[in-house]
Amino acid sequence: MGIFKKFSLGLKKTRESMAGAIENMLHSYKDIDEELYEDLEEILVMGDVGVVTASEIVEKLRERVKEKNIGTPARVKDQIKEIVAEMLKGEEEMSLITMPSVILVIGVNGVGKTTTIGKMAAMYKAQGKKVILGAADTFRAAAIEQLEVWADRAGVDIVKHKEGADPAAVVYDTIQAGIARNADIIICDTAGRLHNKKNLMDELAKIYRVIDKELPYSDRESLLVLDATTGQNAVNQAREFKNVAEITGIVLTKLDGTARGGVVLAIKNDLRVPVKFVGVGEQIDDLQPFSPKAFAEGLFDAEVSHDDDDEEDED
């Protein structure tokens, strides 16, 4: 299934809620006036886009309506779609050129961190890359066992220690194994306990030092996994983590199970952190690299007409 179709299906609930409300609102107006802009901003805020980003979208829309001399509300939706795609664009691609490259994955319990790592490993393996996992979330009960299950499912190697072991030691051993086995990508599951920020900062700092010493010139991504169903709480969580860790990108899970997909905009625009992946289903291939264009299309249009892969899907 092509990426545009995946996003369209994954954003169904958000589209029916937020985009549906925008569509209905636009149909209720004959002219573009101040009241229309106010109603649009309110719908965007209610859709978990966030106050700052909602206001920015409306201001950009005002400018475009004036510049392009748009007089009818029916033409506004396409402008909103363009604005959304432009706001989300930038740094969404993973930077993993060196061999090996390192991905650190952070996230609190219940957001789908282990599942995300498993799906990511399967995705990179399907691209022909050799992947090795490091079970460095050593303090959460059953985290190591869960990651082992996903390693088996994805068909990749895993390095683990006993529960309670030093996470940095696990990362060190994973790097050594990655070098010895000519791995392309090392993915390390790391802790995400925010109740003690100093402990988390110290733990991550120790892990960073290990990577700096053993792989000083490697490409590195630090991804924070967030649960889309929590809406603005996910934004607050990202803000908290950003204060204590080097976050290069966000993985937003469970997008298909919520009407709060607008949170993607709040994360990218308010926090200036790019969304790198989104989870749009339960299957192992339902973790998708983030596409601003596909997101904007899926947010506003149920019909998918220009996906290059669609014809192949029907065979």
Secondary structure, 3 states (H helix, E strand, C coil): CCHHHHHHHHCHHHHHHHHHHHHHHHHCCCCCCHHHHHHHHHHHHHCCCCHHHHHHHHHHHHHHHHHCCCCCHHHHHHHHHHHHHHHHCCCCCCCCCCCCEEEEEECCCCCCHHHHHHHHHHHHHHCCCCEEEEECCCCCCCHHHHHHHHHHHHCCEEECCCCCCCHHHHHHHHHHHHHHCCCCEEEEECCCCCCCHHHHHHHHHHHHHHHHHHCCCCCEEEEEEEEHHHCHHHHHHHHHHHHHCCCCEEEEECHHHCCCCCHHHHHHHHHCCCEEEEECCCCCCCEEECCHHHHHHHHHCCCCCCCCCHHHHCC
